[in-house]
Amino acid sequence: MLGNGHACDSVHGYYCGKPIRSCTSPLTLSLPDRTDDLPYALDDDHVYFESAALKGVDPREWRMLDDVFSGDTKHVYFGAK
């Protein structure tokens, strides 16, 4: 169990016990800094809000901008949108 509803094994990443279908690197799934109780996780390829992958995000550049917004160098997100 990673926390905030996320977990992983060698086959899948999970959110609330259900597989995250777009998680292709489950062994790299982790909780990012500054997310406290927010349901974010990331792996080598994606950033997830709950089980939804944020579209177009660069996980190497992504960060929390404040308590509700996150972003990378090209996008700003509110939750998964």
Secondary structure, 3 states (H helix, E strand, C coil): CCECCEEECCCCEEECCEECCCCCCHHHCECCCCCCCCCEEECCCCEEECCEECCCCCCCCCEECCCCEEECCCCEEECCC
